[in-house]
Amino acid sequence: MSGNLPLFPTSLMGSMPRSKEVLKALRMIRKDKIEQNDFNKLIELETEKVVVMQENLGIDVITSGEIGRDNYVSFVSDKISGVEMLSMSEMLDYIDDKKAFENILTTLDVPAVSIKNAICVGKLEYNGDIVANELKTVKKFTDKPVKITMPGPYLLTRSMWLPNLSGKVYGSKEELGEDVIKIMKEEIDNLIDIGVDVIQFDEPVLTEVVFTEGKTRSFMCAALSERKDPKEELEFASSLIRKIMEYLDRKSTVSSLHVCRGNWSKNEKILLTGPYTPLLELFAEVNPDLLTLEFSTPRAGELSSLLADPRIRENTALGLGVINPRTDEIETVGSIVSRTEEAMKYLPKERIWLNPDCGFATFANSPVNIYENISGKIRVLTEAASMLRSKYE
């Protein structure tokens, strides 16, 4: 598929702010106060707006905006049997170390009421759609290449596992992970049949594993279950992600792995910090076609911390994060061009994609930016790509 794209292809990372109408509908659908058909029509209408916005601003690979999702992982509670949506207060009833859990919540720069988690409470069963219908909706409104975003297998397993509930059904988190893999394979088959150009798997909890050792843990995007030694946890994560990457037919779609350091707050001081060095072994083992990474913030470390490793440099394309979704300031074309040219010291131009660090609205009720700023940021992203193409084609 990359052969059909221009140099320095651009895409967004996933979530976009939901309108007041969508937020109201999300609340109502959970209480059965709105018909499913009416909800679907609203989501389709709002998704069309996001798609048209991307096309008008010149984005090359179109995403859905995740408009119908409560957040980018909890939404699976409506998609997979055996999973229920629980609020933070509801989860507290099943947490043994309540003090540690409360300490996590105090690090939040977002109201706890805005956050819900999808928890495994029964045997998992695939119901025929996780993001497949979202893909169908996007394809109604564009002829451009399409990327679908979905929680990665480690994120799903880690976020679903609440021992005092999930442990009644599964003997371990590893056993739960086996069923997560089965379900994801079925969904991938579905996506390929529909026609998808890029499948992006989100795995932000990987940085929670390596950057909070010995420190107060943050609420790192559903990383609430108990954690093993970081080395063991990364081995577990790698085994899950590798199974999915190996299952994908690379001739049919581009496989993308997205990793960031948290995206719920505009306060950079409370978000995780550290270079990608501790994750190099995992990146090399799972071997995605595209590593879509955060690099617009100094918290991500230097490009050399990733690209000096020959296993990464020689085998993987880079989705280079050049836009900070959490800031009101609009980046300059020059800064994006400069950052891209820095990456070109390590990678051929054909293996560099351009994107924001993460989505603009991780939690539906607490977006990190507004459409006026988002439009400006996307515009400079596509203008920078155009300038780079003129210079290097």
Secondary structure, 3 states (H helix, E strand, C coil): CHHHCCCCCEECCCCCCCCHHHHHHHHHHHCCCCCHHHHHHHHHHHHHHHHHHHHHHCCCEECCCCCCCCECCHHHHHCEEEEEEEEHHHHHCCCCCHHHHHHHHHCCCCCHHHCEEEEEEEEEEECCCCCHHHHHHHHHHCCCCEEEEEECHHHHHHHHCCHHHHCCCCCCHHHHHHHHHHHHHHHHHHHHHHCCCEEEEECCHHHHHHHCCCCCCCCCCCCCCCCCCHHHHHHHHHHHHHHHHHHCCCCCCEEEEEECCCCCCCCHHHCCCCCCHHHHHHHHHHCCCEEEECCCCHHHCCCHHHHCCHHHHCCCEEEEEEECCCCCCCCCHHHHHHHHHHHCCCCCHHHEEEEECCCCCCECCECCCCHHHHHHHHHHHHHHHHHHHHHHC
